[in-house]
């Protein structure tokens, strides 16, 4: 990944404090990313991935742990999810069309999976993600828009490359 503008690397104590405040555990590969690159703006033409059964994904911003409120995992909140789901579906970036990327932080086999909230696509019926912990109709409604992208952050970043001509 080549960032047009990137954040200063996060410090290990900042990551631990964030995890403690949110009551979550970040995947090790994402912690490594925060400690080295810490997110920033990407050229979508150089950060594209074909998502099988869905579409091309162009990544414009990957969030870090930063003071920039519009690109920080510490301040971004997806308000339609219940508090339970908000704490466990971490907003980690977006594409040029405003579709949002999420990392699943629920403990278990889904920990670290990456999804896109594909609001420009029809709802998935049945829901394509495990609904463990969902609390109410808002959670289920939003989950219908989550499309699986990758099983881990490293798989996700490895997928990114130049967009086709």
NORTAJO-V130415 format. One record per residue. RES is the residue in one small letter. OMEGA is omega in whole degrees, 0 to 359 (NA if undefined). D_FIRST is the distance of its C-alpha to the first C-alpha in Angstrom with 2 decimals. Layout:
# NORTAJO-V130415
RES,OMEGA,D_FIRST + RES,OMEGA,D_FIRST
This chain:
# NORTAJO-V130415
x,177,0.00 + x,181,3.75 + x,172,6.34 + x,174,9.75 + x,180,11.48 + x,181,10.84 + x,173,13.63 + x,180,15.57 + x,176,15.10 + x,177,17.57 + x,183,20.66 + x,181,21.90 + x,176,25.04 + x,179,23.24 + x,179,21.47 + x,178,24.90 + x,178,26.66 + x,179,24.40 + x,180,24.98 + x,178,28.66 + x,183,29.06 + x,181,27.57 + x,182,29.22 + x,174,26.17 + x,177,24.20 + x,174,20.40 + x,182,18.93 + x,181,18.33 + x,177,14.72 + x,175,14.06 + x,178,16.29 + x,177,14.35 + x,180,11.16 + x,182,13.63 + x,181,15.22 + x,184,12.32 + x,174,9.70 + x,173,11.85 + x,180,9.95 + x,180,10.35 + x,179,10.19 + x,171,7.61 + x,183,9.10 + x,179,10.38 + x,179,11.25 + x,184,7.84 + x,184,6.87 + x,176,10.17 + x,174,12.02 + x,179,15.75 + x,183,17.56 + x,178,20.80 + x,182,23.85 + x,188,22.19 + x,171,20.04 + x,175,16.74 + x,175,14.30 + x,183,12.23 + x,180,10.18 + x,182,11.13 + x,167,11.08 + x,184,10.29 + x,174,13.37 + x,175,14.16 + x,192,17.59 + x,177,18.59 + x,178,21.68 + x,187,20.10 + x,183,22.06 + x,182,20.12 + x,183,16.79 + x,175,18.15 + x,182,18.80 + x,187,22.11 + x,182,23.51 + x,179,22.20 + x,175,24.83 + x,195,25.36 + x,181,29.11 + x,177,30.34 + x,172,29.71 + x,178,32.47 + x,179,31.96 + x,183,31.60 + x,178,28.76 + x,181,27.09 + x,187,26.99 + x,174,25.49 + x,187,23.07 + x,177,20.41 + x,185,18.73 + x,179,14.99 + x,179,13.76 + x,179,14.84 + x,182,14.53 + x,183,16.25 + x,177,19.48 + x,176,19.81 + x,191,19.25 + x,175,18.18 + x,179,16.09 + x,172,18.12 + x,180,18.05 + x,181,21.47 + x,175,23.01 + x,179,26.41 + x,179,27.66 + x,187,28.22 + x,181,26.59 + x,185,24.30 + x,177,22.78 + x,179,18.98 + x,181,18.92 + x,178,16.72 + x,170,18.63 + x,174,18.48 + x,189,21.58 + x,183,22.39 + x,177,25.17 + x,179,25.36 + x,177,26.41 + x,178,29.77 + x,177,30.21 + x,177,29.79 + x,11,33.26 + x,178,33.42 + x,185,30.62 + x,178,27.72 + x,176,26.88 + x,184,29.21 + x,179,31.23 + x,177,32.31 + x,178,33.07 + x,189,33.19 + x,188,36.06 + x,182,37.13 + x,178,36.99 + x,178,34.18 + x,181,31.93 + x,179,32.97 + x,179,32.60 + x,181,29.03 + x,178,28.23 + x,181,29.34 + x,180,26.35 + x,181,23.75 + x,181,22.21 + x,180,20.59 + x,183,16.98 + x,180,16.20 + x,180,18.31 + x,179,15.89 + x,180,12.67 + x,176,11.48 + x,179,12.74 + x,182,11.03 + x,178,7.39 + x,179,8.75 + x,188,10.12 + x,179,7.34 + x,180,7.79 + x,175,9.95 + x,179,12.87 + x,177,16.22 + x,NA,18.76
